[in-house]
Amino acid sequence: MPVFHAHIPTGRFSKEQKKAIGNTLNQSLVDGLGIPPGDRFIMISEHDQDELFIDPTFMEMNRTANAMIITVLVGAHRPLEDKQKLLATITRLLHDNVGISPDDVFIALVPVPNENFSFGRGISQLAEGAPRW
């Protein structure tokens, strides 16, 4: 159910690396939250220098030209422990699988009530409660 949108700098990642980023984001759900692998909704957008502004040192980070912003629409039913586990898993797997520095990964989790998701056909499949996973 989580939906990812990774905002990355233009020209910094190859086609293969972008696929690896997408695969890694999906794997973070499987590993971190036990979500089925088919629950895969990921967007990757490239932004030029005049469209993506990330401070290189805010919060004592050492960000490089690979710095990115990842927004994640996640079910509002998730407890803090799940959110913390997801944040850590995304960052660890991006480092392990794609070589992206943990300092380069800014993540914003956006809680969304489950009834606001439609997996298709204009139906709110989760309106009656949280998913089984």
C-alpha positions in Angstrom: 0.0 0.0 0.0 2.8 2.5 0.5 3.5 4.7 -2.5 7.0 5.9 -3.1 8.1 9.0 -5.0 11.9 9.4 -5.2 13.1 12.8 -6.4 16.6 12.3 -7.7 19.1 14.7 -9.4 19.1 14.5 -13.2 21.9 12.5 -14.7 23.4 11.1 -11.5 22.0 7.6 -11.8 22.1 5.2 -14.7 19.0 3.3 -15.9 20.2 0.2 -14.0 20.7 2.2 -10.8 17.2 3.7 -11.1 15.8 0.3 -11.5 17.8 -0.8 -8.5 16.4 2.1 -6.5 12.9 1.1 -7.4 13.6 -2.6 -6.5 15.2 -1.5 -3.3 12.3 0.7 -2.2 9.9 -2.3 -2.8 12.3 -4.6 -0.9 12.2 -2.2 2.0 8.5 -2.9 2.4 9.0 -6.6 2.3 11.9 -6.7 4.7 10.8 -3.8 7.0 7.0 -4.3 7.2 6.3 -7.8 5.8 4.3 -6.3 2.9 3.7 -8.6 -0.1 6.2 -8.0 -3.0 3.4 -7.3 -5.4 2.4 -4.2 -3.4 4.6 -2.2 -5.6 3.8 1.5 -6.4 6.9 3.5 -7.1 7.7 6.7 -9.0 11.1 8.1 -9.7 11.5 11.7 -11.0 14.7 13.4 -12.1 15.2 17.0 -11.3 17.7 19.5 -12.6 19.8 21.7 -10.3 17.2 24.5 -10.6 14.4 22.1 -9.4 15.9 20.1 -6.5 17.3 22.0 -3.6 18.8 20.0 -0.7 21.1 21.7 1.9 24.4 19.7 2.0 24.9 20.0 5.7 21.6 20.6 7.5 21.2 18.4 10.6 25.0 17.7 10.5 24.8 15.6 7.3 27.5 15.4 4.6 25.3 15.2 1.5 26.8 14.7 -2.0 25.5 15.5 -5.5 23.5 12.2 -5.2 21.2 13.6 -2.4 17.5 12.7 -2.9 14.1 13.3 -1.4 11.8 10.3 -1.0 8.2 10.7 0.0 6.2 7.7 1.1 2.5 7.6 1.4 1.9 5.1 4.1 -1.2 3.9 5.9 -2.1 6.0 8.9 -2.6 2.9 11.0 1.1 2.2 11.2 2.6 2.6 14.6 5.8 4.6 15.3 7.9 1.4 15.5 6.8 0.4 11.9 7.7 3.9 10.6 11.1 3.8 12.3 11.8 0.4 10.9 10.8 1.4 7.4 13.1 4.5 7.5 16.0 2.5 8.7 15.4 -0.3 6.1 15.1 2.1 3.2 18.3 3.8 4.1 20.3 0.6 4.7 19.1 -1.1 1.6 19.8 1.9 -0.6 23.3 1.9 0.7 23.8 -1.8 0.4 22.1 -2.3 -3.0 22.9 1.0 -4.8 25.8 2.5 -2.9 23.9 5.6 -1.8 25.2 7.3 1.3 22.8 7.3 4.2 23.4 11.1 4.5 22.0 11.5 0.9 18.6 10.0 1.7 15.9 12.4 3.0 12.6 10.6 3.6 9.2 12.0 4.4 6.5 9.6 5.5 3.1 10.9 4.8 0.3 9.1 6.7 -2.8 8.5 4.7 -6.1 7.0 6.1 -6.6 3.6 4.6 -10.0 4.5 3.1 -8.2 7.1 0.9 -6.4 4.4 -1.1 -7.8 2.7 -4.3 -5.9 -0.1 -5.9 -8.0 0.3 -9.0 -11.6 0.2 -10.3 -12.5 3.3 -8.1 -12.9 1.1 -5.1 -11.6 1.9 -1.6 -10.5 -1.7 -0.9 -9.3 -0.9 2.6 -12.2 1.2 3.7 -13.3 -1.4 6.2 -9.9 -1.6 8.0 -6.2 -2.1 7.8 -4.7 -4.6 5.4 -3.8 -8.1 6.6 -0.1 -7.2 6.4 
